Structure formats: structure tokens, C-alpha cells
Amino acid sequence: AGEDEEEDEEDEGEEGSAVAVDARYALHSVVCHQGQSASSGHYVSDIWNAQQGQWLRYDDSVVSALGEALQERKNDWQRGGYLLVLAHTSCYQPSALQGGAANPPS
């Protein structure tokens, strides 16, 4: 789910000609629910910060770098990712970031 889509889709252009469409996306953020049921628990968000080149965890007013915990978080995402946000890879180009980091790691 978090890997870039490498294939370009084709779209119909004018007069029925095929036009290549850049359809590469990267995982930008994940919202996870922590709790025993849908009626109780807590939500946290893990968001790729391209300018810092790292994943950050947003837990209420506490923001922390995932660092060494990234692999454990990826396992959480696979088991309980509630909402996955993808961003087009052009959003991570240096011109869009004003000198920021590359795409989030897979």
C-alpha cells in the first residue's frame, strides 16, 4: 500500500488517441485507531515530513519522530491503518518543496 505505483495509466485524448498519464503516488500519511472498539480509543497520525525527510507521529499535542520505531509503525499500518493518504509524486519534487527531501521511503 505504501509503495509508489510505477505504471502510467493511459487516458483517451482527443480523437481517440491514447495519452500517457503520470499515475505515481506515494504514501503521505496514515491515521490509526488505538483502542478496543470503534466506540472507544484514540486516533494518531503518522505523516511524512518531506522538508525534514522523516516520518512524524502526531498524538494530540505531542509530535515525535518515528526514527527507529518506523518498522513497528509500518506493521501497525498494515493491521490497523484507518485512513491512508496518498500524494502524487510530483508533490515531492524539489521545485514543489523548495529544496526539501525526496519521496517517502517505501
N, C-alpha and C positions, 0 to 999 in steps of 0.2 A: 504494500500500500504506500510505503514511503519512498519508493524508487521512481526516478524520472521515467516518463514514457518516452522511449526513443523513436517511436514510429511517428511519421507525419501522416495525418489523415488527408484524404483528398476531398475537395468540395467542388461542386459544379459551378463553373464560371459562366460567363456569358456565352451564348450559343452552344451550350452543352459541353464545352471543353473543361477538362479536369484541371484544377488549380491546387497546388500543394499548400497545405495549411500547417503551420508550426503548432503542434499539439503536445508540447513537452511541459509537464508540470512537476513540481517538487513539493513535498510535504512542508508546510509552513508552520502549522500549529495543531495541537491536539488538546481537546478538552476531555478530562477523565472524571468519572464519578468515583468517589471513595465512600463506601458505606454498604450496609447490609441489604437495603431495599431502595426502591425508587422514591419512597416517601420519607426517607431519612438519609443523611450522609452529607457529603461535602464535595464541591467541584474545584478542581485545579486545572490550570492551563500551562502547557509546555509550548513555548514559542521560540522559533528560530530568529535570533537577532543577527541579521546579516552584517550590520556595521561592526559588531563585536566578534562575529564568526563563531558563535556558540549558542547552544540551547539554554533557555532560561525557564525556570519554573515560577509561575505566578500563583501564590497561595495566599489569598486575601491581600494583606498589605505587605507580605514578605515576598521578595523577589530574590531568587538564588540561581547561580549557575549550576547546571546539571553535572558538568565535568565527568568524574569517574562513575557517576550513577546513571549515565546515559543508557548503557546496555540494559540495566534493570528497568528503566523507564520505557524503553522500546518494547520490552516484554509486557509491561502494563498496558501499553497502547494496543498491542495485539489482543490482549484479553479483555480490556475494558475501555477502549477508546470510544467515547460517546459522540464526539464530533471531530471530524478530520477536515482541516482547511488546507487546500492546495493552492499554490500560486504559480502562475505561468513563469517559466524560467527566465523570460525577458525581464521580469521584475528584479532579478538578481544580477543583472549586467552592471558593470561599474558605472556606466552613464546614469543608470536609474538610482544607484546607491551613493553617488558622489564619492567614489573611492572605497566602497565597502567591500565585504568579503564575498566569496563565491557562493554557489548553491549550497544548501544544507547537505551534510553528508547523508548517505543512504543508510 
